[in-house]
Amino acid sequence: MRAFALALLVGFAGTSQARRVARSQHDPAALESDASDSLAAIAQMLATNSPVAAFSAPAAAGRFRSDFDASSATTPIDRASSPIMAETIAEGIVETKEGPLTKLTLTSSSGAAAEVYTFGATVTSFKAPSEVLFVRPDAKFDGSKPISGGLPFCWPQFGPGDIQQHGFARNCDWTVAETSGGASPSVTFELKPSEYTKGMWDYDFTNKYTVTVGEDNKLQTVFTVENKGSKEFSFTGALHSYFSVGDIDQTAVQGAFKGATLFDRMLDPPARTEEGREEVTVAEETDRCYEGVNGVVKIADKANSRTIVIDNKAGYADTCVWNPWSEDMGSKKFICVESGNVKDAVTVAPGSVWKGEMTLSLE
Ligand code: TA6
């Protein structure tokens, strides 16, 4: 039986990393020494009515946030001063409660590590060993809107359309269906229909998203969509991947881009054109989807003397490149290179399963 043996242990700012690790390893001495901190923290919550108190509300499976308008967001959780409850749930896998959110940290035997929130099943960090992913400075970690960073999955619709922008998968709480500890730890998240999803997209599905941090320093993501109903459905979707770069001016995206047809949303009206360049660079607001560009796509992050390798092994047909060119969003330090099915929808027959696989590594 899984139990949080560390209930009401509170790791406010100033708590040392060592104590947090001790907590995550169920160190009884750490439990005892932290008891007074816990009481003080609870007193502070009650006195200030801080968002920390929201932590006591359990996250329901399938919980959702339909309102993406940041102006209506609840008081943001200050992650640095939120309570931390951590539990090692398998070798190399630690589950942490951060304010209203639950995060799993996977660390391989080689030291590569990823952080994944059940909210959207969003991977927000992958260190291999340097940080590969980027989280925007304006990202919310209070569940009021999808996390703007890392690898949110836009599904069952990419972009605007019949339902809300980028679908609902990235703003639902996924359940942890399976964990597999060891040298290459792995977690499978699951999403099933709820009243909320049926209200906008009335199909029966089971989505599974398996994230593995390999001892080979690779992050493997496998996304499956199973049609559990009796009628076929179609979807578009994409991993809206945010990659960390040292300087956008010294960044080039490499792959089968030259000659590819691209849909350029920056044109008025948006239109298809052809890419004439070998490498895609960004020097202004950019929002393009390259049709049929998949397989291995690389990001030459020259300022950091490294290359990020995106290996689309299965399922993803197109690659989108996005940068909003906005300082508030930290645009100088990231580029979105998104693996998806954007031009053509994927159709899944009753009983069938679609699979998308993408791995990340550094060269
Ligand atoms: O992938 C590019 C894009 O679809 C853009 O058109 C822009 O809207 C962006 O995603 C961000 O979307 P979001 O809903 O996360 O603000």
Residues whose N, C-alpha, C, O or C-beta is under 5 A from the ligand:
A	BS01	TA6	G159 Q165 H166 D287 W322
